[in-house]
Amino acid sequence: MDLKKISKEELDNYDDYLTVGDLKEFLYKHSLPNSSKVVIQRVEDVYYDKHQWGVYLKEDEHTFKDDNSNIVESSLAQYHPAFCCVKYDEDDVLFINLHY
């Protein structure tokens, strides 16, 4: 699978996606306790394969290097911008959606 990559500049220019400010406002408005669990919406691979969603790549402690100390790109952590937070009345769980 050849994933579209999102650069830092592209990420900074994303509109209508969740920001730290949005998250703080949401948490304040809904009074979620500090013990609340956070869950992230799962999306199907078709969004990346067919609809060309991009990923923001980061090196982390699980990133592999080859024998020449070059990073193996497929081992980089893959992130996608979050779209919004969701609160369901019956839950004290913070839900984060990846799309509308």
C-alpha positions in Angstrom: 0.0 0.0 0.0 1.5 3.3 -1.1 0.1 5.9 1.4 -0.2 9.6 0.7 2.0 11.4 3.1 1.0 14.7 4.9 3.9 17.2 5.4 4.0 19.4 8.5 3.1 22.4 6.3 0.1 20.6 4.9 -1.0 19.6 8.4 -0.8 23.2 9.6 -3.1 24.2 6.7 -5.8 21.7 7.4 -9.1 23.5 8.1 -12.0 22.1 10.1 -10.0 19.7 12.2 -9.7 19.3 15.9 -7.2 21.7 17.7 -6.0 21.6 21.3 -8.2 24.7 21.8 -11.3 22.8 20.5 -10.4 19.9 22.8 -10.1 22.1 25.9 -13.4 23.8 25.1 -15.1 20.4 24.6 -13.7 19.0 27.9 -14.8 22.1 29.8 -18.3 22.1 28.3 -18.9 18.4 29.0 -17.2 18.2 32.4 -15.6 14.8 31.7 -13.7 13.5 34.7 -9.9 13.1 34.5 -10.4 9.3 34.7 -12.4 9.3 31.4 -11.0 7.0 28.7 -10.3 8.3 25.3 -11.3 6.2 22.2 -10.5 7.0 18.6 -12.9 6.2 15.7 -11.6 3.3 13.5 -11.8 4.0 9.8 -11.5 1.4 7.1 -8.3 1.2 4.9 -10.5 2.2 1.9 -10.2 5.8 3.1 -6.5 5.7 2.6 -6.3 3.3 -0.4 -9.2 4.6 -2.5 -10.0 8.1 -1.2 -6.4 9.2 -0.8 -6.5 10.2 2.9 -3.0 11.0 4.0 -0.9 10.1 7.0 1.5 12.2 9.0 4.6 10.0 9.7 6.7 10.2 12.9 9.7 8.2 14.0 9.3 6.6 17.4 10.7 3.9 19.5 9.2 1.2 17.3 10.8 2.6 14.1 13.1 0.1 12.4 16.4 0.9 10.6 18.0 -1.2 8.0 21.6 -2.5 8.0 22.8 0.9 6.7 21.0 2.8 9.5 18.4 4.1 7.1 14.8 4.4 8.5 12.4 1.8 7.1 9.5 4.1 6.2 6.9 1.4 6.6 7.8 1.2 10.3 7.2 4.8 11.0 4.1 5.7 13.2 1.2 6.8 11.0 -1.2 9.6 12.2 -4.3 11.2 10.7 -5.7 14.5 11.9 -8.7 14.2 14.2 -12.0 15.8 13.0 -14.0 16.3 16.2 -14.9 15.2 19.7 -18.2 13.4 20.5 -20.0 13.0 23.8 -22.8 10.5 24.2 -25.1 11.2 27.1 -24.8 7.9 28.8 -21.0 7.7 28.7 -18.1 9.3 30.5 -15.9 8.4 27.6 -14.2 10.9 25.3 -14.8 9.8 21.7 -12.7 11.3 18.9 -13.9 11.0 15.3 -11.5 10.9 12.3 -14.2 12.2 9.9 -17.7 13.7 10.0 
